[in-house]
Amino acid sequence: MLLVSSLVFLAGAGLPLPGYSVGPGPIRPVDEHITISGGEVFPASGEVLMATVAFHPLSPFRALQAWLDSNIETVQPDDVVSADVRARDMEDSRDVATTVALHRLDRLGLEPDERATVGISAAGVDGNSAGLAFTLAILDLLTAGELTGGRGIGVTGTIEPDGDVGPVGSVDLKAVAMGQVGVDHLLVPAGQGGEAASRADDALEITEVATLDQALAVLERLGGDPLGGPPR
């Protein structure tokens, strides 16, 4: 009781503390961050969804919130990647995602109009954990068919130039965020399914993928069209 009383008093005082609170962040449709100009676009009725993590400078109020909510953590400053590094990671991620998507279309003979230009806005997003989501969303917008089958599918994972999917941080909190808004399926990097499931809602189905090919196969298994499938 003394601890709670002290935290409540400090929360009211609003004194800053070292570190950050980390918890589930907003869920965003990836296509809202993508612009395609100069070529044909196939708007999707479904959505590739990316999860974010909410970082806040630690205060007594945030510390109390973390003490009361098992889905909010506190971390020390040294445990958080700097904003500059996260911004650079985001720039690299969107460049790789665009290259991988366009290369995949070229391999399949589905290359878009040569005048098409793909842009990805970094507004409100940093880090590289949305690489796979960006790649899938670009493919969906540039081809006929519905990769997600008209559903909202959660996706997290980095993307490498060869199409491999890499691990992400705080995958458990991202799974919590997906469950909080009713998403029923989440793709995560290979080897991170257990961590993602550790806090996730039981209704959230989690599937590990190691490559872009595997991610596309999972979407097709869930009812999506194959890449370049039937027109909408």
N, C-alpha and C positions, 0 to 999 in steps of 0.2 A: 504493500500500500504506500509505503514511504517513497519507493521508486516511482510509482505512478504519479504521486502528488508532485514530486520533484520535476518530472518530465512535463506535467501539465503547467507548472509554474514557469519553467524555462520556455515552453512553447509560447506562452503568453508574452514572455519577454522578448521573443524574436531574436535572440542572440545567435550569431553565426557560429558554426562548428566546422572543423576541418573535414573534408570529404564530400561525398555525394550520396543521395538516395537514388536507387535504381529500381524501376518497376516496369510493368507492362505499359507499352505506349500505344498510340493510335494505330489502327489498321488503315492502310491506304490502297486504293485501286492503282495499280502500276500504270495503267494507260493514261491516267491523269498527268503523269510526268513526261509522257512521250509525245512529241510532235513529229509528223511526217509531212513534208511538203514536196510538191513537184511530182508526185506519183499517186497511184491508186491506193486507197485505204479501204480496208474491210472492217468497219466497226463491229466489235463483238458485243453480244448480249450478256455473256458471262464475264468474269473478271479474274485476272491474276492478282492476288492480294499479297502485299508485303506487310510484315509486322515491324514495328519499331520498339525501341526501349526508351523509356522516359528517364532522363537524367535531371536531377535538380541539386543545386548546391545545398549541402546539409545545413539544416537549422534544427532547433529543438522541436519545432512542429513536425518536420520531416522525420526526425528520429523517433518521435512518438508514433507517427504513422507507421514506420517500419516495425516498431515493437508490437503494434497491434495487428499488422497485416503480414502474414507469412509470405506473401508474394512481392513484398518490397524489401530490398536489401540496402545496407549501407556499405560503402566502399571507401577506401582511403584514396587520396589524390594520386598516389603513385600507381594505383591499379587501373586508372582511367587513361585511355589513349587520348592524346591531345587533340584539340579541335583542328589544328593544322594538318595533322596526320590523317584524321578522319576525312577531311575535305579532299586531300590528295588521293586517298583510297577510293572515294566516291568518283572522282574524275577518271581514275584508272578503270574502275569497275564499269562505268557507263561506256567508255571507249571499247573495252574488251567485249562487253555484251553486244554492242552494235556490230562489231567485226564478226563475232561468232555467229550471230543471227544471219547476217548477210552472206557469210561464207556457206552456211547450211543451205540457204535458199539457192545459192549458185550451184552447189553440189547436186541438188535435186532438180535443177533446170527450172527453178521457180523464181529466178532473179527478178526483183522489182524493176520498174521503169528506171533507166539509168539516170534520170533526172531526180529521182527520189532522194531526199535528204532526211536523215533521222536525227532528231535532237532529243536529249534527255535533260529535263530540268532537275537540278539538285535541291530545289527549294524544300526546306524542312527535312531533308534526308542527308545523312552522311555515312561514312564507312562503306564497306564493300559487300555487305551481307545480302544486298538486293540484286547481285549480279545475275543469278539464275532467273529471278523473277523478271528483270528487265529483258533478258534474252527471250523468254517465252512470250512476253507481251508484244515485243517487236515482231516475232514470228506470227503471232495471232493477228496483228493489225495488217500485216503485209500479205496475208494469204487468205483465200476463201476457206470456209469451214470454221468451226468453233473448237479450238483446242481444248477448252474447258467444258465443252458440252452445254454451254449456257449457265454454268454454275460459278460460284465464287470459290476459288481454290487458293488456299494459303501456300506460299512458297518462300523459303529462305535458303540461302546458300550462296557462296561466292561462285564466280565462273572463271575458268582458266581459258587461255587461247585455244587449247586443244579440246575444249568442251567438258573437261572434268569439273566436278562440283566440289568446292572446298568447305571446310568447317566455318562456323560463325560463333560469335560470343553470345551469351545469355539466351541460348536457344530455348531454355525452359520458360523464361519470361515471355518470349515471343509466342510460345505455344499457349500460355495463359491468356495472352492478349487475343489470340484467335478464338479461343473458347468463349471469351467474354462477349464477343459480338456474334456468336452462333455459327462460326465457320465449322464445317464438319470434316474437312480433310486438309492436312498440312504435309507438304513435301519438305523434308529436312536432309542435310548432308548425311552420307553414309557414316555410320558409327555414332550418330548423335540422337538416334531415336529414343534410346533409354533416357537420356537426359531430358529430352523434350517431353517425354511422357511423365516424368517424375512429378510435375505439378499440373499437368494438363487435365482438363475436364474429360471424364470418361467417354463422352460423346464424340470427342475429337479423334479421328483416325489419323495416325501418323505413319508416313511411308518414307523410308530412307532411299535416296538416290545418289549414285556416285558420278553420273554423267548426264549430259543433256539428253542423250538417247534414252536413258532410263526414265528421265522425267517425262519425255514425250510419250513413252510407252505407258507410264502410269496414268497420264491424262487420258489416253485412249481407252485404257481399261476402265476408267471411271465414267466413260460415256462420251468423251470428246472425239472430234473428228481427227483422223490422221492428218499430219502436216500437208497442207495443200489439198485437203479433202473437199467434200461437196460444197458448192457455193451457198451462201446464206440466203 
